[in-house]
């Protein structure tokens, strides 16, 4: 075990959070397509909420779409940070085993870890697959006189019953301490994650406003009649079995 150097953690976090912001901006600048997001989200929900204007509806669809993209992008960042931390402290290596993100050894015990961003992930079939992956990995790594422990590490959240029978689920503070030996690391990473957040989000919001205006115009031309949302046409495009022309 090596002593954790917070300067290295800060440098990594500041560099890679900038990549997160760039990829987030790329999405809103070049990968947002009105017809794509209208296909992916639930029009009935917006009708139930009595959404009346094209801008409000477009904003609702776009926000739901972007939230799922941002969660994926930020999940990649925070999981990468966890792997970096564990490598610096315990010499962890990225695993080639199915369903395992990293492997490292501590106090004569081999740990295999699958990392998730948040604690509340996965349905019953996904949890079952996690257990299968861990059991398979344990068999492949079993070495004489060395214990193999499987860990589902979650970068944020709480779970006060970590023993899940066959593996440990360590969340939030417990997880960051486990991979670093520092019980306060979960607090220390707040500052570098916020690196240049204000200016990055101002740039994002400028582009966000532009795309809202653009999509609202497109939506009004395609799915509004006499200034009103044509819900039948929207639902037909979203859910009808016939392919509707985009133009």
C-alpha positions in Angstrom: 0.0 0.0 0.0 1.3 3.4 -1.0 0.4 6.7 0.7 -2.4 8.5 -1.2 -1.1 11.6 -2.9 -4.0 14.0 -3.2 -2.2 16.2 -5.7 -2.3 13.3 -8.2 -6.0 12.8 -7.5 -6.7 16.5 -8.1 -4.8 16.5 -11.3 -6.6 13.5 -12.6 -10.0 14.8 -11.6 -9.5 18.3 -13.1 -8.3 16.9 -16.4 -11.0 14.3 -16.8 -13.9 16.4 -15.5 -13.0 18.8 -18.4 -13.4 15.8 -20.7 -16.9 15.2 -19.2 -17.9 18.8 -19.9 -16.6 18.6 -23.5 -18.5 15.4 -24.2 -21.6 16.9 -22.6 -21.3 19.9 -24.8 -20.7 17.8 -27.9 -24.0 16.0 -27.2 -26.0 19.2 -27.1 -24.2 20.8 -30.1 -24.2 17.9 -32.6 -26.0 14.8 -31.3 -29.4 16.1 -30.3 -32.0 15.2 -33.0 -35.7 16.2 -32.5 -37.1 13.1 -34.1 -34.7 10.8 -32.1 -35.7 12.2 -28.7 -39.4 12.2 -29.6 -39.1 8.5 -30.3 -37.4 7.7 -27.0 -39.5 9.5 -24.5 -43.1 9.1 -23.2 -45.6 11.6 -24.8 -48.5 10.4 -22.6 -46.7 11.7 -19.6 -46.5 15.2 -21.0 -50.1 15.1 -22.0 -51.1 14.0 -18.5 -49.1 17.0 -17.2 -51.2 19.3 -19.4 -48.2 20.6 -21.3 -49.6 23.3 -23.7 -46.7 25.0 -25.5 -44.2 23.6 -28.0 -41.3 25.0 -26.0 -42.3 23.4 -22.7 -42.8 20.0 -24.4 -39.5 20.2 -26.3 -37.7 21.3 -23.2 -39.2 18.4 -21.2 -38.3 15.8 -23.9 -34.8 17.3 -24.2 -34.1 17.5 -20.5 -35.1 13.8 -20.0 -32.9 12.8 -22.9 -29.9 14.8 -21.7 -30.2 13.6 -18.1 -29.7 10.0 -19.2 -26.7 11.0 -21.4 -25.2 13.0 -18.6 -25.6 10.2 -16.1 -23.7 7.9 -18.4 -21.0 10.4 -19.1 -20.5 11.3 -15.4 -20.6 7.6 -14.5 -17.7 7.0 -16.8 -15.8 9.8 -15.2 -16.4 8.8 -11.5 -15.7 5.1 -12.2 -12.4 6.1 -14.0 -11.4 8.2 -11.0 -12.0 5.3 -8.6 -9.8 3.0 -10.7 -7.1 5.6 -10.8 -7.2 6.0 -7.0 -7.0 2.3 -6.4 -4.1 1.9 -8.9 -2.1 4.6 -7.1 -2.6 3.1 -3.6 -2.8 -0.6 -4.2 -1.4 -1.1 -7.7 -4.8 -2.2 -9.0 -5.1 -3.4 -12.6 -8.1 -3.2 -14.9 -9.5 -6.6 -15.0 -10.1 -8.7 -18.1 -12.6 -10.9 -16.3 -16.3 -10.6 -17.4 -18.2 -8.2 -15.2 -15.1 -7.1 -13.1 -13.6 -3.7 -13.5 -10.5 -4.0 -11.4 -8.4 -6.4 -9.3 -6.0 -5.7 -6.5 -4.4 -7.4 -3.5 -4.4 -6.1 0.1 -3.2 -7.9 3.2 -2.9 -11.2 1.4 -6.5 -11.1 0.0 -7.4 -10.7 -3.7 -10.2 -8.2 -4.3 -12.3 -8.2 -7.5 -14.4 -5.1 -7.9 -17.2 -4.1 -10.2 -17.8 -0.3 -10.0 -21.1 1.5 -10.3 -21.7 5.2 -10.1 -24.7 5.0 -7.7 -25.9 2.6 -5.1 -29.4 2.2 -6.5 -28.6 0.4 -9.7 -29.9 -2.7 -11.4 -33.0 -4.9 -11.5 -33.1 -8.5 -10.1 -31.8 -10.1 -13.3 -28.8 -7.7 -13.3 -28.0 -8.4 -9.7 -28.2 -12.1 -10.5 -25.8 -11.7 -13.3 -23.4 -9.8 -11.0 -23.4 -12.7 -8.7 -22.7 -15.2 -11.5 -19.9 -13.0 -12.8 -18.3 -12.8 -9.3 -18.5 -16.6 -8.8 -16.9 -17.3 -12.1 -14.2 -14.8 -11.4 -13.5 -16.3 -8.0 -13.0 -19.7 -9.5 -10.5 -18.4 -12.0 -8.5 -16.5 -9.5 -8.5 -18.9 -6.6 -4.9 -19.3 -5.4 -3.6 -21.5 -2.6 -3.6 -19.6 0.8 -5.2 -16.5 -0.8 -8.8 -15.5 -0.2 -10.8 -13.9 -3.0 -13.4 -11.3 -2.1 -15.8 -9.8 -4.5 -17.0 -6.2 -4.1 -19.6 -4.1 -5.8 -18.3 -0.6 -5.3 -20.7 2.3 -5.6 -19.3 5.8 -5.9 -22.1 7.5 -4.0 -25.0 6.6 -1.7 -25.3 4.5 1.4 -26.0 0.8 2.1 -25.6 -0.1 5.8 -25.8 -3.8 5.1 -22.7 -4.4 3.0 -22.7 -8.2 3.3 -24.8 -9.4 0.4 -23.9 -13.1 0.7 -21.2 -14.0 -1.8 -20.0 -10.4 -2.2 -19.8 -7.0 -0.4 -21.6 -3.9 -1.5 -19.6 -0.8 -0.4 -21.1 2.6 -1.1 -20.1 6.2 -0.8 -17.6 6.8 2.0 -17.1 3.1 2.6 -16.1 2.5 -1.0 -13.7 5.4 -1.3 -12.0 4.4 1.9 -11.8 0.8 0.8 -9.9 1.7 -2.4 -7.7 4.4 -0.9 -7.3 3.9 2.8 -8.5 7.4 3.4 -11.8 7.7 5.1 -12.1 11.4 4.1 -11.4 11.0 0.4 -15.1 11.0 -0.5 -15.1 14.7 0.7 -11.7 15.6 -0.8 -12.8 14.9 -4.4 -15.6 17.5 -4.2 -13.3 20.4 -5.0 -11.6 19.1 -8.1 -14.9 17.8 -9.5 -16.1 21.4 -9.4 -13.1 22.6 -11.4 -14.2 25.4 -13.8 -17.8 24.2 -13.4 -19.3 27.8 -13.6 -17.7 28.7 -16.9 -18.3 25.2 -18.4 -22.0 25.3 -17.5 -22.3 28.9 -18.9 -21.0 27.7 -22.2 -23.3 24.7 -22.1 -26.4 26.8 -21.3 -25.7 29.1 -24.3 -25.8 26.1 -26.6 -28.7 24.6 -24.7 -30.8 27.7 -25.3 -29.9 27.7 -29.0 -30.9 24.0 -29.4 -34.2 24.6 -27.5 -35.1 27.4 -29.9 -34.1 25.3 -32.9 -36.1 22.2 -31.8 -39.1 24.3 -30.8 -39.3 25.7 -34.3 -38.9 22.2 -35.9 -41.5 20.8 -33.5 -44.0 23.6 -34.2 -43.7 23.1 -38.0 -44.2 19.3 -37.7 -46.5 18.7 -34.8 -48.5 21.8 -34.2 -51.8 22.8 -35.9 -53.1 26.4 -35.7 -50.8 27.0 -32.7 -51.8 23.9 -30.7 -49.9 20.7 -30.2 -51.3 17.9 -32.3 -51.1 15.2 -29.8 -52.5 12.5 -32.1 -49.8 13.2 -34.7 -47.1 13.2 -32.0 -48.3 9.9 -30.5 -48.6 8.4 -33.9 -45.0 9.3 -34.7 -43.8 8.0 -31.3 -45.8 4.8 -31.1 -47.6 4.0 -34.3 -46.5 0.8 -36.1 -46.4 2.6 -39.5 -43.2 4.6 -40.2 -44.0 8.3 -40.4 -42.0 10.5 -42.6 -39.8 13.0 -40.8 -40.6 15.8 -43.1 
